[in-house]
Amino acid sequence: MLELYNIKKSFPGNFEPTLKDINLNLRQGDFCIVIGSNGSGKSTLMRTISGECTLDSGKIAINGKDATKQDRSEFIACVTQDVTKGTISEMTLLENIILSQMRGKSGNLNFYKKKETKVISIIKSLNMGLEAYINQPLQKLSGGQKQIIATLMAISSKPEILLLDEHTSALDPKMQKSLMQYTTQSIAQYNITAMMITHKLDDAATYGNRLIMLHQGRIVLDVHGEEKKALDTNMLLALFHQYEDLTLKSSGETL
Amino acid sequence: MISELILTGILQGLLLAFVAYGVMIPFRLLNFPDLTAEGAYPLGGAITASLIILEVNPIIAVLIGAIGGGLAGIATAYIHLQFKVNTLLAGIILSTMLYSVNLRLMGKPNLALFNQNILFSSDNILIRILIVSTLLALFIIPLLLFLRTNLGLRLRAVGFNPEFAKRHSISITRWTLFGLFLGNAYTGLAGGLMVQTQCYADVGMGIGIVIHALAALMIGESIVGNATLRKQLLAPLIGALIYQQIQGLALSLGLAPSDLKLLTGGIVLIVIAIRGKVL
């Protein structure tokens, strides 16, 4: 469904490329967790897939077709830590959600207010009390509420591919759990192919049917199915330490 | 005397409201500071006056004038999008070029429309106000309705957050071209109506029109706000009506007409200082 071939990406001024020969093949409905230390290339990988960053070399295919040079916004929805990219703070919650539902579709001259009842029912399904803000501009909401709305918007646009970059980082533990439940249910319900970056190893062990670990721009671990199910937080932590030690040894540093 | 002054101010305010809407669309809805109005306003006037002299129906003439203004807006948007020229500079370049175009259209610096078939054949100012009010309603209500549709939402999204628009497959190019057309069509329409009000077209009639419209817009926004779509669309009208009354009051107090531009600049600066932000 989403195929990456030999993806390379470097930034001016960086000694080493940020992404080196990334190869990955996700099937329809796969929920792939992406972990790795800071600077390992996780966010760059997401930005490269979404089209926000151009590739140095390599190929991206969607549904078997080369989409490397194509505008991929039609297929992909993203939620990043910076919610300003995924929402319009001057517009109301209703207007934001209507816009997200129109993603990739041709517009029409229907009044968007007519969909208010339907949108309220979608927001109610989150069970987070956000329906009270339906006609409020997003700038009046907290950072956490905006993150929930950005996720809701991305999912309600029913994308083929959903990219989540620490999309629960501004939420309290209870809200995090609720949003993760909504996210996983929606991914399964709409058969969305998803990738989620997280630093929370509990979440990495709990969610998704596939997990990749990035280290210095390379995929150093790729597990799915039963192997993924067998992973727990302690095992992931041990893997993290293993690669951290390798880095320190290769650069001649000592702890 | 005073009532006549107030009524003249209302008429002038209604005409200025078209330009204020024309400036508001690129500035506020598209976040595209645009000075094309300096050229689009006299272009609308020049086209309308030239067609009226050719005995074209005055309503058709003014509509063609509006389309001319709209095309000027498209040209500015194209210059900005294609050649990456700053929006203000693109507007200045186009307005400068339009000066020659307007002279060509009129054949001389000004055209008199006395004894021609024009919209404002009646000297009764109340009838004139009624005509302009009706036209304003006919052109602004559809704008309000359009902005409440799914397509209107897309236009606003481009101005608020182009990054968001790109991610949602909304064409920034297409909507910028459309928005600049729409805004400058309103300005061209105002030019066409103004020449029929004053019974002549002048090649220099656009000088300072953007600052007049901006002053009106900012006064309106200071009074009614611009937090909601309704307020944003009410602001140009309220602002233009108040602005023209201030001008009328200044004239009645003995200010020379040549000093009005100084007054306008002062009003803009005061509003900026009160609101604490530029535009």
Boltz contact constraints between the chains, C-beta under 6 A:
constraints:
  - contact:
      token1: [A, 73]
      token2: [B, 167]
      max_distance: 6.0
  - contact:
      token1: [A, 73]
      token2: [B, 169]
      max_distance: 6.0
  - contact:
      token1: [A, 74]
      token2: [B, 169]
      max_distance: 6.0
  - contact:
      token1: [A, 85]
      token2: [B, 163]
      max_distance: 6.0
  - contact:
      token1: [A, 88]
      token2: [B, 160]
      max_distance: 6.0
  - contact:
      token1: [A, 88]
      token2: [B, 161]
      max_distance: 6.0
  - contact:
      token1: [A, 88]
      token2: [B, 164]
      max_distance: 6.0
  - contact:
      token1: [A, 90]
      token2: [B, 160]
      max_distance: 6.0
  - contact:
      token1: [A, 95]
      token2: [B, 153]
      max_distance: 6.0
  - contact:
      token1: [A, 99]
      token2: [B, 153]
      max_distance: 6.0
  - contact:
      token1: [A, 99]
      token2: [B, 157]
      max_distance: 6.0
  - contact:
      token1: [A, 102]
      token2: [B, 150]
      max_distance: 6.0
  - contact:
      token1: [A, 103]
      token2: [B, 168]
      max_distance: 6.0
  - contact:
      token1: [A, 104]
      token2: [B, 169]
      max_distance: 6.0
  - contact:
      token1: [A, 107]
      token2: [B, 150]
      max_distance: 6.0
  - contact:
      token1: [A, 107]
      token2: [B, 151]
      max_distance: 6.0
  - contact:
      token1: [A, 107]
      token2: [B, 154]
      max_distance: 6.0
  - contact:
      token1: [A, 108]
      token2: [B, 150]
      max_distance: 6.0
  - contact:
      token1: [A, 109]
      token2: [B, 149]
      max_distance: 6.0
  - contact:
      token1: [A, 109]
      token2: [B, 151]
      max_distance: 6.0
  - contact:
      token1: [A, 110]
      token2: [B, 150]
      max_distance: 6.0
  - contact:
      token1: [A, 111]
      token2: [B, 148]
      max_distance: 6.0
  - contact:
      token1: [A, 111]
      token2: [B, 149]
      max_distance: 6.0
  - contact:
      token1: [A, 112]
      token2: [B, 150]
      max_distance: 6.0
  - contact:
      token1: [A, 112]
      token2: [B, 153]
      max_distance: 6.0
